[in-house]
């Protein structure tokens, strides 16, 4: 497995892949089985696989966890080597944002401005900017993103379409713990008690999903059910939303595919999760 630390090294590796299909998995490292699901999908669909590990300062707010975000490059490299990844791009910050760096990519509209966009000002500008730069550097045929961060998938799909970037965005289903909690690098912040409490989040989503599958189409009722399920749990709910998957506006009735999304605080850790509400699903 080749480790590129600089743009020059990455470009050299990329030039050697001429004629091969290249799959790309961008991450912030501290890898878990959710990341590895993306890597396996990329491995299955491409001749060469490259993973980036970069904790992107641009996508963290000033009061957020950039400094304390978990990092363990040696462990990440071992995991990726075991998945037969061809190359890892793990640049220092100065390599991604050299002195004088002054360009941002801003996606506008509901997809970037509601929910996560509203709760975390500047977050999607940081995501869109780093993803655009990474896609230009790596020039993959396919790039893999997790539905765990559903709004991020939609923002990236929007920018790829709008800027006509020659890449296929492949979303991958959320990988969960046995009790339903979505895997996240941030789960390490949870104390054992908070970790138990955190399972209430997916359980509330699944309760609403079950009601949806039984025929409930009233979005207000589904949002209410999530709030009710979480009412007894020591979590601070930030939002519950039923958003149209295409327009990302709040819906009253689910007649087309929609996402049921939540953000909540468990102690000092902010968690997000979502499930797809698809009226056409059996
Ligand atoms: P991160 O390192 O948190 O920036 O995540 C890198 C990629 O892995 C993003 O596309 C995430 O959506 C995806 N990802 C994170 N957690 C999961 C999960 N539990 N299941 C599937 N994909 C995930």
Boltz pocket constraint, residues with backbone or C-beta under 6 A from the ligand:
constraints:
  - pocket:
      binder: B
      contacts: [[A, 26], [A, 27], [A, 28], [A, 29], [A, 33], [A, 34], [A, 35], [A, 37], [A, 38], [A, 144], [A, 145], [A, 146], [A, 147], [A, 148], [A, 149], [A, 172], [A, 173], [A, 174], [A, 175], [A, 176], [A, 182], [A, 183], [A, 184], [A, 185]]
      max_distance: 6.0
